[in-house]
Amino acid sequence: MGADIAAASPAARALFERADQTLGFALSTLCFQGPEDTLKETINAQPAIVVVSLALLAALEEYLAGQNQGAVERLRPAYVAGHSVGEYAALVASGALDLEPALRLVRERGRLMHEEGTVCPGGMAAVLGLEEAVLQEVCAQATEETLASLGTQGSSHPGLGRVVIANYNAPGQIVISGEQRALARAMELASARGARRVVALAVSGAFHSPVMEPASAGLARSVGEAPLRDASIPLISNISATPITTAAAFQTELARQIVSPVQWVKTTEFVAAQGVTTFVEIGPGQVLAGLVKRIVKGADVFNISAAADVERVGRELLARLKDE
């Protein structure tokens, strides 16, 4: 993960070095060499995703600047957005937060979320082919049944016995999240109500659900101490799917994001409604590019997830400058 871009780009390599120094351990080695099981632990996966995303961005900017002085500024995005932990990389790209405090926050976010996943075990599942309103009913019924079966235990943790919609990813693709018994019941009900497919996700906790309420409170304290500033590029909020630019708004966003659903469909629709026709996903994998294509038909969507993508996409973006 990220090894090819670190080898190909001095700017990316320098960013990995800064990350290692900030975190106090060799995150780069974990990314490049594994072991994979350790890398997948949320406390490590979250900073890894952010660092690789920003390393790819640094490599792209390095390439653009080398080809055309002033290209980075002229190709400045109208908006930035990130899905869940990707919002931290987007904040750095927006100018609202520097790399080092962003990584310290992400590491703490991962620690708190992992801890809550241990205290109140849960998970997430993708539900395909079921309408939002039906899935809301499914989650409400699963929560009601599970709380009833737990009796007085239901008050011992804010997430116990509860399941909710966590991610609105694309039309016909919604993710639910919750405490393990409530999630299992919701998965059964979703299948019974006609879902085309219900797939358990390989995650270690019930992210973006009430299970994360204690983690949200802990993260709010760390976010309150972070050197956030107003952004030079608007960030589209995961929670509201509207632009936010102030340090105060970012504090609220980051603290509440982990217990709130990610409004990715509305985020993408909002950006498209502002006249944006070119979307560039920068980070490991190609999931968001695929989602954007489903949400905004006919949009130009590019993905930079490896070293080989930097020059290819960079050339496409530079061509747009010539067309101006």
C-alpha positions as CSV (number, residue, x, y, z in Angstrom):
1,M,0.0,0.0,0.0
2,G,1.7,3.2,-1.2
3,A,5.0,1.6,-1.9
4,D,5.0,2.4,-5.6
5,I,4.3,6.1,-5.1
6,A,6.9,6.4,-2.4
7,A,9.5,4.9,-4.8
8,A,8.4,7.1,-7.8
9,S,7.9,10.5,-6.2
10,P,10.3,12.4,-3.9
11,A,7.4,14.5,-2.7
12,A,5.4,11.4,-1.7
13,R,8.4,9.9,0.0
14,A,9.0,13.0,2.0
15,L,5.4,12.9,3.2
16,F,5.7,9.3,4.4
17,E,8.9,10.3,6.3
18,R,7.0,13.2,8.0
19,A,4.2,10.8,8.9
20,D,6.6,8.3,10.5
21,Q,8.2,11.1,12.5
22,T,4.8,12.4,13.6
23,L,3.3,9.1,14.7
24,G,6.5,7.8,16.3
25,F,6.6,4.5,14.4
26,A,7.3,3.3,10.9
27,L,3.8,3.6,9.4
28,S,5.5,3.5,6.0
29,T,7.0,0.1,6.6
30,L,3.6,-1.2,7.8
31,C,2.0,0.2,4.6
32,F,4.7,-1.2,2.3
33,Q,5.4,-4.5,3.9
34,G,2.6,-5.3,6.3
35,P,1.7,-7.6,8.0
36,E,-1.7,-7.1,6.4
37,D,-3.7,-8.1,9.4
38,T,-1.9,-5.4,11.5
39,L,-2.4,-2.8,8.7
40,K,-6.1,-3.6,8.6
41,E,-6.6,-2.8,12.3
42,T,-8.6,0.5,12.4
43,I,-6.0,2.3,14.6
44,N,-3.5,1.7,11.8
45,A,-5.7,1.6,8.7
46,Q,-7.1,5.1,9.3
47,P,-3.8,7.0,9.3
48,A,-2.5,4.7,6.5
49,I,-5.4,5.7,4.3
50,V,-4.9,9.4,5.0
51,V,-1.2,9.3,4.4
52,V,-1.4,7.3,1.2
53,S,-4.1,9.7,-0.1
54,L,-2.0,12.7,0.7
55,A,1.2,11.1,-0.7
56,L,-0.7,10.6,-4.0
57,L,-1.9,14.2,-4.0
58,A,1.7,15.4,-3.3
59,A,2.9,13.3,-6.3
60,L,0.2,14.7,-8.5
61,E,1.1,18.3,-7.6
62,E,4.8,17.5,-8.1
63,Y,4.1,16.2,-11.6
64,L,1.8,19.1,-12.5
65,A,4.3,21.7,-11.3
66,G,7.1,20.0,-13.2
67,Q,5.1,20.2,-16.5
68,N,3.6,23.6,-16.2
69,Q,4.5,26.3,-13.7
70,G,1.4,27.6,-12.1
71,A,-0.7,24.5,-13.1
72,V,-1.4,23.5,-9.4
73,E,-3.0,26.8,-8.7
74,R,-4.9,26.9,-12.0
75,L,-6.2,23.4,-11.4
76,R,-7.3,24.2,-7.9
77,P,-10.4,22.3,-7.1
78,A,-13.7,24.0,-6.5
79,Y,-14.5,21.7,-3.6
80,V,-13.0,18.9,-1.6
81,A,-14.7,16.0,0.1
82,G,-13.8,12.7,1.7
83,H,-15.7,9.6,2.7
84,S,-15.5,9.0,6.5
85,V,-11.8,9.1,7.5
86,G,-11.1,10.5,4.0
87,E,-12.5,13.7,5.3
88,Y,-9.2,14.3,7.2
89,A,-7.2,14.1,4.0
90,A,-9.7,16.5,2.4
91,L,-9.2,18.9,5.3
92,V,-5.5,18.9,4.7
93,A,-6.0,19.5,1.0
94,S,-8.4,22.3,1.8
95,G,-5.7,24.1,3.8
96,A,-7.7,23.8,7.1
97,L,-5.3,21.5,8.9
98,D,-1.6,20.6,8.5
99,L,-0.4,17.0,8.0
100,E,1.0,16.4,11.5
101,P,-2.0,17.4,13.6
102,A,-4.3,15.7,11.1
103,L,-2.4,12.4,11.6
104,R,-2.4,12.7,15.4
105,L,-6.2,13.2,15.3
106,V,-6.7,10.3,12.9
107,R,-4.6,8.0,15.1
108,E,-6.7,9.1,18.2
109,R,-9.9,8.6,16.2
110,G,-8.8,5.1,15.3
111,R,-7.9,4.3,18.9
112,L,-11.2,5.5,20.3
113,M,-13.3,3.7,17.6
114,H,-11.4,0.5,18.2
115,E,-11.9,0.8,21.9
116,E,-15.6,1.3,21.5
117,G,-15.8,-1.6,19.1
118,T,-14.4,-3.7,21.9
119,V,-16.7,-2.4,24.6
120,C,-19.8,-2.8,22.4
121,P,-19.1,-5.2,19.6
122,G,-20.8,-4.5,16.3
123,G,-20.3,-4.2,12.6
124,M,-21.5,-2.9,9.3
125,A,-23.3,-4.4,6.3
126,A,-23.9,-3.2,2.7
127,V,-27.5,-3.6,1.6
128,L,-28.0,-3.6,-2.2
129,G,-31.3,-3.0,-4.0
130,L,-33.5,-1.8,-1.1
131,E,-35.2,1.6,-0.9
132,E,-34.0,3.9,1.9
133,A,-37.5,4.2,3.4
134,V,-37.8,0.4,3.6
135,L,-34.3,0.1,5.2
136,Q,-35.2,2.7,7.7
137,E,-38.1,0.6,8.7
138,V,-35.9,-2.5,8.9
139,C,-33.4,-0.7,11.2
140,A,-36.2,0.6,13.4
141,Q,-37.8,-2.9,13.7
142,A,-34.5,-4.6,14.4
143,T,-33.7,-2.1,17.1
144,E,-37.1,-2.4,18.7
145,E,-36.9,-6.2,18.8
146,T,-33.3,-6.3,20.0
147,L,-33.9,-3.8,22.8
148,A,-36.9,-5.7,23.9
149,S,-34.9,-8.9,24.1
150,L,-32.2,-7.3,26.1
151,G,-34.5,-5.8,28.6
152,T,-32.8,-3.6,31.2
153,Q,-29.4,-4.2,29.5
154,G,-30.4,-1.8,26.8
155,S,-29.5,1.3,28.9
156,S,-25.9,0.2,29.7
157,H,-24.4,1.6,26.5
158,P,-25.9,4.1,24.0
159,G,-25.3,1.7,21.1
160,L,-26.5,-1.5,22.7
161,G,-29.2,-3.1,20.7
162,R,-29.3,-0.4,18.0
163,V,-28.7,-0.4,14.3
164,V,-29.0,2.5,11.9
165,I,-28.2,3.6,8.3
166,A,-24.5,4.6,8.3
167,N,-23.6,5.4,4.7
168,Y,-25.7,6.6,1.7
169,N,-23.2,5.5,-0.9
170,A,-25.1,5.4,-4.1
171,P,-28.6,4.7,-5.4
172,G,-29.4,1.2,-4.3
173,Q,-26.3,0.9,-2.1
174,I,-26.7,1.8,1.5
175,V,-24.6,0.6,4.5
176,I,-26.2,-0.1,7.9
177,S,-24.2,-0.2,11.2
178,G,-24.9,-1.3,14.7
179,E,-24.5,-3.5,17.7
180,Q,-23.9,-7.1,16.6
181,R,-27.3,-8.6,17.6
182,A,-29.3,-5.7,16.2
183,L,-27.2,-5.7,13.0
184,A,-27.7,-9.5,12.5
185,R,-31.4,-9.0,12.9
186,A,-31.5,-6.1,10.5
187,M,-29.6,-8.2,7.9
188,E,-32.2,-10.9,8.2
189,L,-35.1,-8.4,7.8
190,A,-33.5,-6.7,4.9
191,S,-33.2,-9.9,3.0
192,A,-36.8,-10.8,3.9
193,R,-38.0,-7.4,2.6
194,G,-36.4,-7.9,-0.8
195,A,-32.8,-6.7,-0.7
196,R,-30.9,-8.0,-3.7
197,R,-27.9,-8.7,-1.6
198,V,-26.8,-8.1,2.0
199,V,-23.0,-8.3,2.6
200,A,-21.3,-8.0,6.0
201,L,-18.3,-5.7,5.8
202,A,-14.8,-6.5,7.1
203,V,-14.7,-3.8,9.7
204,S,-14.0,-4.0,13.4
205,G,-16.8,-1.9,14.8
206,A,-20.2,-0.2,14.2
207,F,-18.9,3.0,12.8
208,H,-21.3,5.9,12.1
209,S,-23.8,4.6,14.6
210,P,-24.8,5.2,18.2
211,V,-22.2,2.6,19.3
212,M,-19.6,5.4,18.7
213,E,-21.2,8.0,21.0
214,P,-18.6,7.6,23.7
215,A,-15.8,7.7,21.1
216,S,-17.4,10.9,19.7
217,A,-17.2,12.6,23.1
218,G,-13.5,11.6,23.5
219,L,-12.7,12.8,20.0
220,A,-14.4,16.1,20.6
221,R,-11.8,16.9,23.2
222,S,-8.9,16.2,20.9
223,V,-10.5,18.1,18.0
224,G,-11.0,21.1,20.3
225,E,-7.3,21.3,20.9
226,A,-6.3,20.8,17.2
227,P,-5.0,23.8,15.3
228,L,-7.8,24.0,12.8
229,R,-8.2,27.1,10.7
230,D,-10.6,28.4,8.1
231,A,-10.2,26.6,4.7
232,S,-9.2,28.1,1.4
233,I,-11.2,25.5,-0.4
234,P,-14.8,24.6,0.8
235,L,-15.2,21.1,2.2
236,I,-18.5,19.3,1.6
237,S,-19.6,17.9,5.0
238,N,-20.2,14.2,5.4
239,I,-23.0,15.1,7.8
240,S,-24.9,17.8,6.0
241,A,-23.6,17.5,2.4
242,T,-23.2,21.3,2.3
243,P,-20.0,23.4,2.1
244,I,-18.2,24.3,5.3
245,T,-15.2,26.5,5.6
246,T,-14.7,27.7,9.2
247,A,-12.6,26.1,11.9
248,A,-15.6,26.1,14.3
249,A,-17.7,24.1,11.7
250,F,-14.8,21.6,11.2
251,Q,-14.7,21.0,15.0
252,T,-18.3,20.1,15.1
253,E,-18.0,18.0,11.9
254,L,-15.1,15.9,13.1
255,A,-16.5,15.2,16.5
256,R,-20.0,14.2,15.2
257,Q,-19.0,12.5,12.0
258,I,-18.3,9.2,13.6
259,V,-21.8,8.8,14.9
260,S,-23.6,10.3,11.9
261,P,-24.4,8.8,8.5
262,V,-22.1,9.7,5.6
263,Q,-24.2,11.5,3.0
264,W,-22.2,10.6,0.0
265,V,-25.0,10.7,-2.5
266,K,-26.1,14.2,-1.5
267,T,-22.5,15.3,-1.4
268,T,-21.9,14.3,-4.9
269,E,-25.2,15.6,-6.1
270,F,-24.5,19.0,-4.5
271,V,-21.2,19.4,-6.2
272,A,-22.6,18.4,-9.5
273,A,-25.4,20.9,-9.0
274,Q,-22.8,23.7,-8.7
275,G,-21.7,22.9,-12.2
276,V,-18.8,20.7,-11.5
277,T,-18.3,18.1,-14.2
278,T,-14.8,16.7,-13.4
279,F,-14.2,14.6,-10.3
280,V,-10.8,13.3,-9.2
281,E,-10.6,10.6,-6.6
282,I,-7.2,10.5,-4.9
283,G,-6.4,7.7,-2.5
284,P,-6.1,3.9,-2.3
285,G,-8.8,2.0,-4.2
286,Q,-11.4,3.1,-6.7
287,V,-14.6,2.9,-4.8
288,L,-15.5,6.5,-4.7
289,A,-14.9,7.0,-8.5
290,G,-17.3,4.1,-9.1
291,L,-19.9,5.7,-6.8
292,V,-19.6,9.1,-8.5
293,K,-20.2,7.5,-11.9
294,R,-23.4,6.0,-10.6
295,I,-24.6,9.2,-9.1
296,V,-23.7,11.7,-11.8
297,K,-24.2,10.2,-15.2
298,G,-21.8,11.6,-17.8
299,A,-19.3,13.2,-15.4
300,D,-15.6,13.0,-16.1
301,V,-14.3,10.8,-13.3
302,F,-10.6,10.1,-12.7
303,N,-8.9,8.0,-10.1
304,I,-5.4,8.2,-8.7
305,S,-4.6,5.2,-6.6
306,A,-1.2,4.2,-7.7
307,A,2.0,5.7,-9.2
308,A,1.0,4.8,-12.7
309,D,-2.1,6.9,-12.5
310,V,-0.3,10.2,-11.6
311,E,1.1,11.0,-15.1
312,R,-2.0,9.6,-16.9
313,V,-4.4,11.7,-14.9
314,G,-2.0,14.6,-14.8
315,R,-1.9,14.8,-18.6
316,E,-5.7,14.8,-18.7
317,L,-5.9,17.7,-16.3
318,L,-3.2,19.7,-18.0
319,A,-5.1,19.2,-21.3
320,R,-8.0,21.1,-19.6
321,L,-5.8,24.1,-19.1
322,K,-5.0,24.2,-22.8
323,D,-8.7,24.1,-23.6
324,E,-9.5,27.2,-21.5
